[in-house]
Amino acid sequence: MENRSQWGTRLGFLLAAMGSAIGLGNIWRFPAVAYENGGGAFFIPYLFALITAGIPMLIMEYTIGHKYRSSAPRSFKRISSGMEWIGWWQVAISFVISTYYPVIIAWSLMYTYFSFSQGWGTETSQFFFQDFLDASDAGVFGEIVPNVLIPIAIVWIIALFILFRGVKNGIELANRIFIPLLIISFLLIVIRAVTLPGALTGLNAFFAPDWSSIANGSVWVAAYGQIFFSLSIAFAIMITFSSYLPKDADITNNAFITGFANSSFELIAGIGVFAALGFMANQTAQPVSEVVSDGIALAFVVFPQIINQMPAPALFGVLFFSSLVLAGFSSMVSISETYIAALQEKFSLSRRASVAIGGGVAAIFSLFFANQGGIYLLDTVDYFINNYGVALVGLVEIVAISWFAKEINHLYEHANGVSDIQLGEWWKFSLRVITPIVLGYMMLQNLRYDMTQNYSNYPSEFLFNFGWMVALGAMAFGAFITIRKWPNDEK
Ligand code: PHE
């Protein structure tokens, strides 16, 4: 019998799952997505997506991990040997993400440091792109940027240390520290933001409902996309994490708690971000619509400007950027655990060897983002791996399990056997019908878009090499490692 790692407590598991779910997506993706897709009216498609896709798939992944007590590849293999590749494909996607996600944590770490003296000055865009990143053009890699290289190395040293210590003494303990700290520092910023002059203008802009948006298909796609990304579904993470649960753990309940905690954090982030944007609009006498942004620009260009204008800028700068660091770290650790667990099982490695090999190789790849073209590389890999990696493998996973295998019924019974809240027919219907339709539609929309124009106007060759090839490469890797026979393969 294999001696499988286990969480120390149920709370430990929940904190780790929330730590994975609550990431940069909650802070810098959700607010803008909600604003652009109907404001207050967006909550209808969003809640619908949570109930018909997010929580059902989370329950499905928790049940798979709990029932088969394995990382994603071996869990899928135990469902049906023809499905092992789906697990490896997910693991490969997670590996790719784990090479660039730490880069953003590294920038945030540097910005936490700059916060003490608002080292970014008043021209925050010029500072970020030129002074800090020394950015060139998309597709031109130029030279190594030590400002970025050194913090990436620091982030990896900390992450590898946590991962070396194992599930209970590493991942669980780190989340027990990170998540409460994150919640406290983030709440302090939100409370400060909503009490700044102009905050109300921002909140009005955020919540103002555009009811006509509900009739728009792309708004629904945006809601489902946000829910999937935000809940870390189809990244192999939730299967891996639930494989460390004790045999008698409740599944449905845990999935509801994770789902609602994650969405609550998103809502609070939306309030904080828009209150801050309202303040900024107020200070600069512009409408809120002029200052809205998301992602990297929101965090590293707009927020430094907001912080410059705030009373006690050093304090709030440190709180904001350390929130990004904390939110990022727990997601990064979760995503690395997917391949660490998978390698360990497939090649009968010790945990330490698996962390050293898997984490070590990912860390080396990470350093490639520390050049002058790193930001464009990151942006491209992120866009393609999400749209043609995570979303596609999610579709394949759900179709394989709910259409082609009787597995859905077994999972249904397994979950109901251990959980208080009993699943009903809505669960199977969501997985068999609603989720595949929305994900399939999303795929076609994305393809139509990317076939007719170059993402961000980047050069075609660059997009081919680092977008399409990376996304397809993850799939090919999944197939390769499955088809080849390895000495330790179980019969
Ligand atoms: N749920 C995460 C987020 O919102 C997504 C993610 C998980 C990204 C793990 C990377 C690693 O940011």
Residues whose N, C-alpha, C, O or C-beta is under 5 A from the ligand:
A	BS01	LIG	S20 A21 I22 G23 L24 G25 N26 Y101 F229 S230 L231 S232 S331 M332 I335
